[in-house]
Structure formats: C-alpha cells, structure tokens
Amino acid sequence: MDNCAEEFSPKKAILKLYDTGAGNEALLIAGDQPMDTRAAARVLQTSQ
C-alpha cells in the first residue's frame, strides 16, 4: 500500500482543484499538519 503522506512536506500545503463533472468542481486543501492546512485556507481566503 502506498503512503499517502509522502506527498506532504512540513510547513507546506497542497491545493488541488478537481473537475467532478457536470460543471462542478471540488477544492482540496491539505497540509502535513493541521496548522499547515489552516494556514493555507487562510491564505486562500484572503487572496483576491
């Protein structure tokens, strides 16, 4: 089984936009640690 955590680095987050079909999209925000995920969400929230 693959280690899903291999994609993560400390103090970094992953943002991915998925096309789910029929004009719908889903956004994944995930970090190595909960604080990394929250920080990435805050950056996205405050960006224009």
N, C-alpha and C positions, 0 to 999 in steps of 0.2 A: 504494500500500500504506500502511496506517495505521501510525503509530509507536506501538508498544505501550508505550514508556517515557513517553509523555505523561501517563499516569495517576499517575505517581510524583512525589513531592516529596522533596527532601533531608531527611534525619533523620526520615522518616515511613515507615510500612509499611502494607500493605493486608492485611487478614484477611477472607477470604470463605469462607462455608460453602455448599457445593453439595450439593443432593439429587441423588444419582446413580441413584435409583430402587431399588425392592425393599428399602426400609428402610436403604439405605446412604447415607453422607454422606462428603464429602471436604472437607478444610480446606486452603485456600491461604494461606500466609504468605509475603509477598514485599515486599522493600524496594528502595529506589533503589540502595543499595549493600549488599554482603554483611553489613557490620556492622549495618545497619538491620534486615535480615532476622533476624539472630541476636538482636538486642535485642528484637524483637517476639516471637520464640519464647520467650525467657527470661521476658518479662512474662506471656505466656500460661501458661507452665509454673508460675510462682509464684503466679498468681492463684487465688482459691478461689471 
